[in-house]
Amino acid sequence: MRKVSKSLASLLALLALASCTSKEKAPETKVNPDGSTSVVYNNSASGGDGFKLRDYEEKTLPNGLRILFIPDQSLPYVSLQMLVRGGASQDPEAQSGLASFVAELLDKGTAKRSAPQIANDLGQLGAAFDASASEDFTMITASALSMQAEPLLQNFVEIITQPAFSNAEIERMRKQIQAQIARRVDSPGAFAAVAFADFLYGSHPYARPNSGTPKTVSGIKKKHLIQTYIRYFRPNNSILAVVGKYTPEYAKKIEESFGAWQKRDVPAPTYPQIPPIEGVQIRLVDKAGLVQSQIRMGHLGIKRQNEDFIALRMANTILGGAFASRLNSRIRKDLGLTYGVSSQFDARMDSGPFEISTFTKNESTGQLISETLKLLKEYKENGATSKEVETVRGYLKGIFPTAIETPEKLAMNLLLLRLHGIPDTYLTQYLREVDRLSTSDVNRVVKKYIDDKNLKIVVFSSAPAVQKQLEAIGKVEVKKASDYQ
């Protein structure tokens, strides 16, 4: 089953709000004879003193499809990346896993060709294709050498706009998904993440695993797949990025190929209210035979559009977002309780999680949690030092260019910015925004967004080996690993 990669998750973490300065050159906008609109971003010629992006053009077709054209003459290739607004968080509870199921089936047959024919044709082109659903969106990508650009486009358009959802492929994919879900418990880290989301979010859609459960996947019918596809796979609900060495004629061909795609009103996502956490709550998920404990702890974080995102990114990097963080220095280096511990604010369309992730041997589980809570309390009360802020400032400025060092990475960033309604000035002004943040700015968000007294903890381990240790910290709720199957 395809999943959103770690590189994609890191790109999501890099996106944030930023204000535009008066020195920046406004993009040129024009209305075309066919009814489409174009915005030309001539960044290399910008009069601003921010970070310079490569030039690109954004075109909106009459059917609402937004297309980003990002030329790259350095290598003979073409890459197509389409973001569809709609992911696992929009799945009905009884059909959890639906968005991922749809994504998996896109290249498994169309109105014209079978799954083996598509696989063979893509293979003959030397093309790569992938489709996967995250919580908030679905991403479809394809790439090939420039000499295969036209047949690549033909395959891409057909796969996206004419999926067949044949009965045979649905049942084959259902068995494959169910087998992978059954193996989830054998990957302790991934299983702990699922258990933590369930504990943290309760009845919120973010509580449910993207791939669903055996029960929900069993209940997904062909009509559910078709309904979800028709509802979300619309041009006015999608953004396409075209990257590589291509001609103006090819760009026109893309517009023509997707121009016949019919638009449709798409419902805006809605989310239920999440009850606040009261006190430290512990859930022990028991699996016999485990000799290590997977530990996840945290609370609700922020929405992606939060204006404090950059300051909070700095605060989290000091806490546990880098190797030289407080958590890693104390829990790993000084105490030797784990080989790795980290923290993150995973900002999404709705409030994402603030999560500390680590593991340890069973006998040190209670000690690790107690020491982590102690460190979190100290950070909440006293904040970061000026030295830490300056060190992290340099670190964040140093890694920023890697997020957009290739045209494909720039394209992904631009797609995600548009998903969240954030201006491109985030990218051009990011370094300046990092520079202007003071130690007091960082400590303000530490006090505002980090809570050491109201949080949830999930431990995936052998209950007989760790339960007494956990009870010394707080009240413990015990569940079996089979409860998540």
TORVO-568098 format. One line per field, with one value per residue (C-alpha): residue in one letter; residue number from 1; x, y, z. Coordinates in nm, 2 decimals, always signed. Layout:
// residues N
residu	A:... $
num	NUM:... $
u	X:... $
v	Y:... $
w	Z:... $
//
This chain:
// residues 485
residu	M:R:K:V:S:K:S:L:A:S:L:L:A:L:L:A:L:A:S:C:T:S:K:E:K:A:P:E:T:K:V:N:P:D:G:S:T:S:V:V:Y:N:N:S:A:S:G:G:D:G:F:K:L:R:D:Y:E:E:K:T:L:P:N:G:L:R:I:L:F:I:P:D:Q:S:L:P:Y:V:S:L:Q:M:L:V:R:G:G:A:S:Q:D:P:E:A:Q:S:G:L:A:S:F:V:A:E:L:L:D:K:G:T:A:K:R:S:A:P:Q:I:A:N:D:L:G:Q:L:G:A:A:F:D:A:S:A:S:E:D:F:T:M:I:T:A:S:A:L:S:M:Q:A:E:P:L:L:Q:N:F:V:E:I:I:T:Q:P:A:F:S:N:A:E:I:E:R:M:R:K:Q:I:Q:A:Q:I:A:R:R:V:D:S:P:G:A:F:A:A:V:A:F:A:D:F:L:Y:G:S:H:P:Y:A:R:P:N:S:G:T:P:K:T:V:S:G:I:K:K:K:H:L:I:Q:T:Y:I:R:Y:F:R:P:N:N:S:I:L:A:V:V:G:K:Y:T:P:E:Y:A:K:K:I:E:E:S:F:G:A:W:Q:K:R:D:V:P:A:P:T:Y:P:Q:I:P:P:I:E:G:V:Q:I:R:L:V:D:K:A:G:L:V:Q:S:Q:I:R:M:G:H:L:G:I:K:R:Q:N:E:D:F:I:A:L:R:M:A:N:T:I:L:G:G:A:F:A:S:R:L:N:S:R:I:R:K:D:L:G:L:T:Y:G:V:S:S:Q:F:D:A:R:M:D:S:G:P:F:E:I:S:T:F:T:K:N:E:S:T:G:Q:L:I:S:E:T:L:K:L:L:K:E:Y:K:E:N:G:A:T:S:K:E:V:E:T:V:R:G:Y:L:K:G:I:F:P:T:A:I:E:T:P:E:K:L:A:M:N:L:L:L:L:R:L:H:G:I:P:D:T:Y:L:T:Q:Y:L:R:E:V:D:R:L:S:T:S:D:V:N:R:V:V:K:K:Y:I:D:D:K:N:L:K:I:V:V:F:S:S:A:P:A:V:Q:K:Q:L:E:A:I:G:K:V:E:V:K:K:A:S:D:Y:Q $
num	1:2:3:4:5:6:7:8:9:10:11:12:13:14:15:16:17:18:19:20:21:22:23:24:25:26:27:28:29:30:31:32:33:34:35:36:37:38:39:40:41:42:43:44:45:46:47:48:49:50:51:52:53:54:55:56:57:58:59:60:61:62:63:64:65:66:67:68:69:70:71:72:73:74:75:76:77:78:79:80:81:82:83:84:85:86:87:88:89:90:91:92:93:94:95:96:97:98:99:100:101:102:103:104:105:106:107:108:109:110:111:112:113:114:115:116:117:118:119:120:121:122:123:124:125:126:127:128:129:130:131:132:133:134:135:136:137:138:139:140:141:142:143:144:145:146:147:148:149:150:151:152:153:154:155:156:157:158:159:160:161:162:163:164:165:166:167:168:169:170:171:172:173:174:175:176:177:178:179:180:181:182:183:184:185:186:187:188:189:190:191:192:193:194:195:196:197:198:199:200:201:202:203:204:205:206:207:208:209:210:211:212:213:214:215:216:217:218:219:220:221:222:223:224:225:226:227:228:229:230:231:232:233:234:235:236:237:238:239:240:241:242:243:244:245:246:247:248:249:250:251:252:253:254:255:256:257:258:259:260:261:262:263:264:265:266:267:268:269:270:271:272:273:274:275:276:277:278:279:280:281:282:283:284:285:286:287:288:289:290:291:292:293:294:295:296:297:298:299:300:301:302:303:304:305:306:307:308:309:310:311:312:313:314:315:316:317:318:319:320:321:322:323:324:325:326:327:328:329:330:331:332:333:334:335:336:337:338:339:340:341:342:343:344:345:346:347:348:349:350:351:352:353:354:355:356:357:358:359:360:361:362:363:364:365:366:367:368:369:370:371:372:373:374:375:376:377:378:379:380:381:382:383:384:385:386:387:388:389:390:391:392:393:394:395:396:397:398:399:400:401:402:403:404:405:406:407:408:409:410:411:412:413:414:415:416:417:418:419:420:421:422:423:424:425:426:427:428:429:430:431:432:433:434:435:436:437:438:439:440:441:442:443:444:445:446:447:448:449:450:451:452:453:454:455:456:457:458:459:460:461:462:463:464:465:466:467:468:469:470:471:472:473:474:475:476:477:478:479:480:481:482:483:484:485 $
u	+0.00:+0.14:+0.19:+0.28:+0.66:+0.87:+1.00:+0.65:+0.58:+0.89:+0.77:+0.44:+0.62:+0.81:+0.50:+0.39:+0.24:+0.45:+0.37:+0.46:+0.69:+0.63:+0.96:+0.84:+0.72:+0.36:+0.30:+0.16:-0.20:-0.38:-0.71:-0.67:-0.90:-1.01:-1.14:-0.84:-0.63:-0.26:-0.03:+0.34:+0.58:+0.90:+1.09:+1.44:+1.36:+1.19:+1.29:+1.26:+1.55:+1.39:+1.47:+1.46:+1.25:+1.28:+1.03:+0.70:+0.35:+0.01:-0.28:-0.65:-0.86:-1.23:-1.32:-1.13:-0.82:-0.51:-0.19:+0.16:+0.41:+0.77:+1.03:+1.36:+1.60:+1.88:+1.76:+1.54:+1.25:+0.88:+0.71:+0.33:+0.20:-0.16:-0.30:-0.67:-0.84:-0.99:-0.82:-0.88:-1.04:-1.33:-1.41:-1.74:-1.67:-1.82:-1.60:-1.27:-1.00:-1.21:-0.99:-0.68:-0.88:-0.98:-0.61:-0.49:-0.74:-0.67:-0.42:-0.59:-0.80:-0.98:-1.27:-1.02:-0.75:-0.71:-0.47:-0.21:-0.23:-0.17:+0.12:+0.28:+0.23:+0.38:+0.67:+0.73:+0.76:+1.00:+0.75:+0.69:+0.34:+0.21:-0.11:-0.17:-0.41:-0.30:-0.53:-0.62:-0.55:-0.47:-0.15:-0.10:+0.24:+0.39:+0.73:+0.93:+1.19:+1.10:+1.09:+0.80:+0.62:+0.31:+0.23:+0.29:+0.03:-0.21:-0.18:-0.20:-0.52:-0.68:-0.60:-0.72:-1.04:-1.15:-1.09:-1.30:-1.33:-1.38:-1.53:-1.23:-0.98:-1.18:-1.18:-0.81:-0.72:-0.95:-0.76:-0.43:-0.53:-0.67:-0.35:-0.14:-0.37:-0.33:+0.05:+0.03:+0.06:+0.40:+0.55:+0.55:+0.63:+0.35:+0.11:+0.18:+0.11:-0.23:-0.31:-0.20:-0.42:-0.72:-0.66:-0.59:-0.87:-1.16:-1.45:-1.26:-1.17:-0.80:-0.85:-0.89:-0.60:-0.58:-0.60:-0.90:-0.97:-1.06:-1.42:-1.45:-1.26:-1.48:-1.79:-1.66:-1.88:-1.82:-2.08:-1.88:-1.57:-1.75:-1.93:-1.60:-1.43:-1.71:-1.73:-1.36:-1.19:-1.30:-1.08:-1.20:-1.09:-0.74:-0.41:-0.16:+0.22:+0.41:+0.78:+1.07:+1.19:+0.88:+0.77:+0.50:+0.31:+0.32:+0.19:-0.10:-0.16:-0.20:-0.45:-0.65:-0.63:-0.77:-1.00:-1.29:-1.28:-1.62:-1.62:-1.87:-1.94:-1.73:-1.84:-1.60:-1.45:-1.60:-1.46:-1.62:-1.51:-1.25:-1.30:-1.01:-0.78:-0.80:-0.49:-0.23:-0.42:-0.24:-0.35:-0.15:-0.19:-0.09:+0.08:+0.24:+0.60:+0.71:+1.05:+1.04:+0.79:+0.68:+0.58:+0.37:+0.27:+0.12:-0.19:-0.37:-0.15:-0.24:-0.41:-0.18:-0.27:-0.18:+0.01:+0.26:+0.37:+0.73:+0.79:+0.64:+0.86:+1.16:+1.03:+0.98:+1.32:+1.47:+1.25:+1.28:+1.28:+1.65:+1.93:+2.08:+1.74:+1.67:+1.48:+1.75:+2.03:+1.87:+1.68:+1.92:+2.26:+2.26:+2.03:+2.08:+1.71:+1.66:+1.83:+1.60:+1.34:+1.17:+0.88:+0.67:+0.37:+0.20:-0.02:-0.31:-0.63:-0.78:-0.57:-0.29:-0.12:+0.17:+0.35:+0.66:+0.78:+1.03:+1.09:+1.28:+1.32:+1.03:+1.21:+1.29:+0.95:+0.82:+1.15:+1.16:+0.81:+0.87:+1.19:+1.02:+0.73:+0.99:+1.17:+0.85:+0.75:+1.08:+1.06:+0.71:+0.80:+1.14:+1.14:+1.43:+1.76:+1.89:+2.18:+1.93:+1.73:+2.03:+2.16:+1.82:+1.79:+2.10:+1.99:+1.65:+1.80:+2.06:+1.81:+1.55:+1.70:+1.69:+1.31:+1.31:+1.65:+1.49:+1.20:+0.99:+1.04:+0.95:+0.64:+0.53:+0.57:+0.37:+0.09:+0.07:+0.08:-0.23:-0.40:-0.38:-0.44:-0.10:+0.08:+0.41:+0.57:+0.61:+0.89:+1.05:+1.03:+1.10:+1.46:+1.36:+1.08:+1.31:+1.56:+1.31:+1.19:+1.33:+1.37:+1.06:+0.86:+0.97:+0.90:+0.55:+0.45:+0.61:+0.38:+0.08:+0.09:+0.28:+0.10:+0.28:-0.03:-0.30:-0.18:-0.23:+0.02:+0.01:+0.24:+0.25:+0.42:+0.37:+0.13:+0.27:+0.61:+0.52:+0.18:+0.30:+0.55:+0.28:+0.04:+0.31:+0.26:-0.12:-0.43:-0.39:-0.64:-0.55:-0.65:-0.54:-0.36:-0.64:-0.88:-0.73:-0.77 $
v	+0.00:+0.34:+0.59:+0.96:+0.97:+1.12:+1.37:+1.48:+1.51:+1.73:+1.95:+1.99:+2.09:+2.36:+2.55:+2.86:+3.20:+3.50:+3.86:+4.02:+4.33:+4.63:+4.58:+4.26:+4.28:+4.18:+3.89:+3.97:+3.86:+3.83:+3.69:+3.47:+3.45:+3.10:+3.23:+3.10:+3.33:+3.33:+3.46:+3.49:+3.47:+3.63:+3.58:+3.61:+3.97:+4.06:+4.38:+4.23:+4.12:+3.80:+3.44:+3.41:+3.13:+3.00:+3.16:+2.98:+3.04:+2.96:+2.91:+2.86:+2.69:+2.77:+2.45:+2.56:+2.35:+2.54:+2.44:+2.54:+2.54:+2.52:+2.48:+2.31:+2.28:+2.11:+1.75:+1.58:+1.48:+1.58:+1.54:+1.57:+1.62:+1.66:+1.74:+1.67:+1.83:+1.54:+1.27:+1.02:+1.29:+1.31:+0.94:+0.85:+0.67:+0.34:+0.35:+0.45:+0.39:+0.50:+0.77:+0.54:+0.27:+0.51:+0.62:+0.26:+0.18:+0.47:+0.29:-0.05:-0.01:+0.26:+0.27:+0.18:-0.04:-0.31:-0.29:-0.51:-0.31:+0.02:-0.13:-0.26:+0.07:+0.27:+0.02:+0.05:+0.43:+0.39:+0.60:+0.61:+0.65:+0.68:+0.78:+0.80:+0.97:+1.15:+1.30:+1.61:+1.54:+1.29:+1.31:+1.16:+1.18:+1.05:+1.12:+1.01:+1.13:+1.43:+1.21:+1.02:+1.34:+1.30:+0.94:+1.01:+1.28:+1.06:+0.79:+1.05:+1.21:+0.87:+0.73:+1.04:+1.11:+0.76:+0.51:+0.19:+0.06:-0.29:-0.55:-0.78:-0.51:-0.39:-0.74:-0.79:-0.46:-0.52:-0.84:-0.67:-0.38:-0.62:-0.82:-0.51:-0.39:-0.73:-0.69:-0.35:-0.48:-0.63:-0.28:-0.14:+0.22:+0.24:+0.06:+0.30:+0.59:+0.45:+0.39:+0.74:+0.90:+0.70:+0.80:+1.16:+1.23:+1.01:+1.06:+1.31:+1.18:+1.22:+0.93:+0.68:+0.52:+0.63:+0.28:+0.19:-0.12:-0.47:-0.40:-0.07:-0.20:-0.50:-0.27:-0.05:-0.11:-0.01:+0.26:+0.42:+0.43:+0.59:+0.84:+0.95:+0.98:+1.18:+1.41:+1.50:+1.43:+1.75:+2.01:+2.29:+2.08:+2.00:+2.16:+2.03:+2.10:+2.04:+2.04:+1.97:+2.02:+2.07:+2.28:+2.55:+2.31:+2.05:+2.30:+2.38:+2.00:+1.97:+2.25:+2.09:+1.74:+1.85:+2.12:+1.87:+1.75:+1.85:+2.07:+2.02:+2.18:+2.02:+2.04:+2.22:+2.00:+2.01:+1.88:+1.80:+1.98:+1.79:+1.78:+1.92:+1.69:+1.69:+1.58:+1.32:+1.02:+0.69:+0.41:+0.09:-0.12:-0.48:-0.73:-1.03:-1.09:-0.73:-0.66:-0.29:-0.01:+0.22:+0.55:+0.84:+1.13:+1.47:+1.68:+1.88:+2.12:+2.38:+2.43:+2.48:+2.84:+2.94:+3.27:+3.14:+2.85:+2.97:+3.07:+2.73:+2.55:+2.72:+2.63:+2.26:+2.23:+2.33:+2.08:+1.77:+1.87:+1.81:+1.58:+1.84:+1.90:+1.90:+1.58:+1.39:+1.54:+1.45:+1.13:+0.97:+1.11:+1.18:+0.91:+0.65:+0.55:+0.53:+0.55:+0.82:+1.07:+1.35:+1.59:+1.76:+1.98:+1.82:+2.11:+2.02:+2.16:+2.11:+2.10:+1.85:+1.66:+1.78:+1.45:+1.32:+0.99:+0.74:+0.38:+0.21:-0.13:-0.25:-0.20:+0.17:+0.27:+0.45:+0.63:+0.75:+0.89:+1.06:+1.22:+1.34:+1.49:+1.66:+1.81:+1.92:+2.10:+2.28:+2.39:+2.51:+2.71:+2.85:+2.85:+2.85:+3.04:+3.30:+3.07:+2.80:+3.04:+3.16:+2.81:+2.70:+3.02:+2.92:+2.56:+2.65:+2.90:+2.64:+2.36:+2.58:+2.58:+2.20:+2.22:+2.38:+2.28:+2.09:+2.19:+1.90:+2.00:+2.36:+2.23:+2.03:+2.33:+2.55:+2.29:+2.27:+2.64:+2.66:+2.38:+2.58:+2.92:+3.06:+3.31:+3.23:+3.50:+3.23:+3.10:+3.43:+3.58:+3.27:+3.36:+3.71:+3.58:+3.35:+3.63:+3.86:+3.62:+3.70:+3.47:+3.63:+3.54:+3.18:+3.16:+3.32:+3.03:+2.77:+2.89:+2.92:+2.59:+2.34:+2.18:+1.95:+1.90:+1.80:+1.54:+1.18:+0.90:+0.57:+0.28:-0.02:-0.29:-0.61:-0.51:-0.74:-0.58:-0.21:-0.16:-0.10:+0.15:+0.34:+0.33:+0.52:+0.81:+0.81:+0.61:+0.35:+0.23:-0.11:-0.22:-0.52:-0.48:-0.69:-0.41:-0.22:-0.50 $
w	+0.00:-0.10:+0.18:+0.19:+0.22:+0.50:+0.26:+0.19:+0.56:+0.60:+0.32:+0.49:+0.81:+0.63:+0.50:+0.70:+0.67:+0.59:+0.50:+0.16:+0.16:-0.05:-0.23:-0.40:-0.76:-0.80:-1.05:-1.39:-1.44:-1.77:-1.91:-2.21:-2.52:-2.42:-2.08:-1.88:-1.66:-1.63:-1.36:-1.45:-1.15:-1.28:-0.95:-1.09:-1.20:-0.87:-0.71:-0.37:-0.14:-0.03:-0.14:-0.52:-0.67:-1.02:-1.27:-1.33:-1.46:-1.30:-1.53:-1.43:-1.69:-1.75:-1.56:-1.26:-1.28:-1.17:-1.35:-1.24:-1.53:-1.39:-1.67:-1.61:-1.90:-1.70:-1.77:-2.04:-1.82:-1.75:-1.41:-1.35:-0.99:-0.92:-0.57:-0.52:-0.22:-0.03:+0.18:+0.46:+0.69:+0.45:+0.46:+0.62:+0.95:+0.83:+0.52:+0.68:+0.42:+0.13:+0.00:+0.00:-0.17:-0.45:-0.49:-0.51:-0.78:-1.02:-1.23:-1.20:-1.51:-1.71:-1.95:-2.23:-2.07:-1.81:-1.51:-1.68:-2.00:-1.81:-1.62:-1.94:-2.12:-1.84:-1.82:-2.20:-2.14:-1.85:-1.66:-1.28:-1.14:-0.79:-0.61:-0.23:+0.01:+0.32:+0.58:+0.39:+0.02:-0.25:-0.45:-0.80:-0.97:-1.29:-1.46:-1.77:-2.01:-2.22:-2.53:-2.37:-2.26:-2.48:-2.41:-2.04:-2.05:-2.23:-1.96:-1.68:-1.81:-1.88:-1.54:-1.35:-1.55:-1.66:-1.38:-1.43:-1.07:-1.20:-0.97:-1.01:-0.93:-0.63:-0.47:-0.55:-0.39:-0.09:-0.01:-0.05:+0.18:+0.44:+0.44:+0.49:+0.78:+0.94:+0.93:+1.09:+1.44:+1.35:+1.29:+1.64:+1.54:+1.28:+1.51:+1.80:+1.57:+1.49:+1.85:+1.95:+1.68:+1.80:+2.17:+2.09:+1.85:+1.96:+1.72:+1.50:+1.15:+1.23:+1.48:+1.20:+1.01:+0.65:+0.52:+0.73:+0.94:+0.83:+0.91:+0.73:+0.42:+0.41:+0.40:+0.11:-0.20:-0.56:-0.52:-0.24:-0.45:-0.74:-0.52:-0.36:-0.69:-0.85:-0.54:-0.51:-0.84:-1.01:-1.20:-0.97:-0.67:-0.81:-0.88:-1.13:-1.14:-1.47:-1.42:-1.66:-2.01:-2.23:-2.52:-2.54:-2.76:-2.48:-2.23:-2.47:-2.51:-2.13:-2.12:-2.40:-2.25:-1.91:-2.06:-2.12:-1.75:-1.61:-1.30:-1.01:-0.68:-0.41:-0.04:+0.19:+0.46:+0.81:+1.14:+1.48:+1.79:+1.99:+2.37:+2.57:+2.75:+3.13:+3.31:+3.21:+3.05:+2.98:+2.75:+2.75:+2.44:+2.53:+2.30:+2.45:+2.39:+2.32:+2.49:+2.40:+2.45:+2.18:+2.34:+2.19:+2.40:+2.33:+2.27:+2.00:+1.81:+1.55:+1.21:+0.92:+0.88:+1.23:+1.22:+1.49:+1.28:+1.22:+1.58:+1.69:+1.45:+1.61:+1.96:+1.86:+1.70:+2.03:+2.22:+1.99:+1.62:+1.56:+1.67:+1.90:+2.07:+2.45:+2.43:+2.24:+2.46:+2.79:+2.72:+2.47:+2.54:+2.92:+3.04:+2.77:+2.78:+2.40:+2.07:+1.95:+2.06:+1.87:+1.88:+1.61:+1.55:+1.25:+1.13:+0.91:+0.77:+1.12:+1.44:+1.39:+1.67:+1.89:+1.94:+2.12:+1.98:+2.12:+2.24:+2.51:+2.68:+2.89:+3.23:+3.16:+3.03:+3.34:+3.39:+3.03:+3.05:+3.39:+3.26:+2.94:+3.14:+3.37:+3.08:+2.92:+3.24:+3.27:+2.90:+2.95:+3.26:+3.16:+2.79:+2.55:+2.60:+2.37:+2.27:+2.17:+1.97:+1.78:+1.71:+1.58:+1.37:+1.19:+1.15:+1.01:+0.76:+0.66:+0.58:+0.41:+0.06:+0.05:+0.06:-0.28:-0.43:-0.71:-0.94:-0.81:-0.45:-0.54:-0.72:-0.41:-0.19:-0.42:-0.44:-0.06:-0.02:-0.25:-0.06:+0.26:+0.10:+0.19:-0.04:-0.21:+0.00:+0.26:+0.05:-0.05:+0.29:+0.51:+0.59:+0.69:+0.91:+1.09:+1.14:+1.29:+1.56:+1.91:+2.21:+2.37:+2.05:+2.08:+2.45:+2.40:+2.18:+2.41:+2.69:+2.45:+2.27:+2.48:+2.77:+3.02:+3.25:+3.00:+2.75:+2.64:+2.65:+2.45:+2.53:+2.30:+2.50:+2.71:+2.99:+3.26:+3.21:+3.22:+3.38:+3.74:+3.61:+3.44:+3.73:+3.93:+3.68:+3.65:+3.59:+3.32:+3.07:+2.91:+2.57:+2.36:+2.03:+1.87:+1.95:+1.66:+1.41 $
//
